[in-house]
Amino acid sequence: MPPTSPPGTSRPIVAYLPDLMDRSRVAAVAAELGRELVVSRTPADLVARADEPEATFVVDLSRAGAVEILAALPAGRSFAIAGHVDRELMRAARAAGDVRVLARSAFFASLGELLT
């Protein structure tokens, strides 16, 4: 499991990112920004934290159950990522909730900017 920022840091990043490489990249940027990374093991775990004020949410759309939870996430503070070739999946995500849907490459290219 990648390192996380110290507990108690304001504005946590709550992520459903089963891929360890993706998770470690987000963890590194979270640490640089002084933000706590909270790893959700399932989509339901992520939704359970949806009412947390000022949290940012990140969801890997390629995993089962991810699209179905998007409507429960707060608008303006939620990101859904998928491979750039997964256009149908990204369309479904845009229709499912008010989240910012990005190709995985675009998300990681702008990660620091997006999470500030």
C-alpha positions as CSV (number, residue, x, y, z in Angstrom):
1,M,0.0,0.0,0.0
2,P,1.4,3.4,-0.9
3,P,2.1,6.0,1.8
4,T,-0.5,8.5,2.7
5,S,-0.4,12.0,4.1
6,P,-0.7,12.4,7.9
7,P,-4.1,11.8,9.3
8,G,-6.1,14.9,10.2
9,T,-5.0,16.8,7.1
10,S,-7.9,18.9,5.8
11,R,-9.5,18.2,2.4
12,P,-8.8,14.5,2.1
13,I,-8.7,12.7,-1.3
14,V,-10.9,9.7,-1.2
15,A,-10.0,7.3,-4.0
16,Y,-11.4,4.0,-5.4
17,L,-8.2,3.1,-7.3
18,P,-7.6,-0.7,-7.1
19,D,-4.6,-0.4,-9.4
20,L,-1.5,0.0,-7.2
21,M,0.4,2.2,-9.7
22,D,-2.5,4.6,-10.0
23,R,-2.9,4.7,-6.3
24,S,0.7,5.4,-5.6
25,R,0.8,8.2,-8.1
26,V,-2.2,9.9,-6.4
27,A,-0.6,9.2,-3.0
28,A,2.6,10.9,-4.0
29,V,0.8,14.1,-5.2
30,A,-1.5,14.0,-2.1
31,A,1.6,14.0,0.1
32,E,3.2,16.9,-1.8
33,L,0.0,18.9,-1.3
34,G,-0.3,18.0,2.4
35,R,-3.5,16.1,1.8
36,E,-4.6,12.8,3.3
37,L,-5.3,9.9,0.8
38,V,-8.1,7.7,2.0
39,V,-8.2,4.5,0.0
40,S,-11.6,2.9,-0.6
41,R,-11.6,-0.8,-1.1
42,T,-15.0,-0.9,-2.8
43,P,-17.3,1.6,-4.6
44,A,-19.6,1.4,-1.5
45,D,-16.8,2.4,0.8
46,L,-16.3,5.5,-1.4
47,V,-20.0,6.4,-1.3
48,A,-20.0,6.0,2.5
49,R,-17.7,9.1,2.6
50,A,-19.6,11.2,0.0
51,D,-20.9,13.6,2.6
52,E,-17.4,14.5,3.9
53,P,-17.0,18.2,3.4
54,E,-14.2,19.4,1.2
55,A,-13.1,15.9,0.2
56,T,-12.1,15.2,-3.4
57,F,-13.2,11.9,-4.9
58,V,-11.4,9.8,-7.5
59,V,-13.0,6.7,-9.1
60,D,-11.5,4.2,-11.6
61,L,-14.3,3.6,-14.0
62,S,-12.8,0.3,-15.3
63,R,-13.8,-1.5,-12.1
64,A,-17.2,-3.2,-11.6
65,G,-19.7,-1.0,-9.8
66,A,-17.9,2.3,-10.4
67,V,-20.3,3.9,-12.8
68,E,-23.3,3.1,-10.6
69,I,-22.0,5.2,-7.7
70,L,-21.3,8.4,-9.6
71,A,-24.7,10.0,-8.9
72,A,-23.9,9.7,-5.1
73,L,-20.7,11.8,-5.4
74,P,-20.5,15.5,-4.9
75,A,-20.5,17.7,-8.0
76,G,-17.4,19.8,-8.6
77,R,-15.2,17.6,-6.3
78,S,-15.3,14.3,-8.1
79,F,-13.2,12.8,-10.9
80,A,-13.8,9.6,-12.8
81,I,-11.0,8.2,-14.9
82,A,-10.8,5.6,-17.7
83,G,-8.6,4.6,-20.5
84,H,-8.8,6.9,-23.5
85,V,-10.2,4.2,-25.7
86,D,-13.1,3.5,-23.3
87,R,-15.4,6.1,-24.9
88,E,-18.6,4.3,-24.2
89,L,-17.7,3.9,-20.5
90,M,-16.8,7.6,-20.3
91,R,-20.2,8.5,-21.9
92,A,-22.0,6.3,-19.4
93,A,-20.1,8.0,-16.6
94,R,-21.1,11.5,-17.8
95,A,-24.7,10.5,-18.0
96,A,-24.6,8.8,-14.5
97,G,-23.4,11.7,-12.4
98,D,-22.1,15.2,-12.2
99,V,-18.5,14.3,-12.1
100,R,-15.5,15.3,-14.2
101,V,-14.7,12.4,-16.5
102,L,-11.2,12.2,-17.8
103,A,-9.0,9.9,-19.8
104,R,-6.5,8.3,-17.3
105,S,-3.6,10.0,-19.2
106,A,-5.1,13.4,-19.0
107,F,-5.9,13.0,-15.3
108,F,-2.4,12.0,-14.4
109,A,-0.8,14.7,-16.6
110,S,-2.7,17.4,-14.6
111,L,-2.9,15.6,-11.3
112,G,-1.3,18.3,-9.1
113,E,-3.4,21.0,-10.7
114,L,-6.7,19.0,-10.4
115,L,-6.2,18.2,-6.7
116,T,-5.3,21.7,-5.5
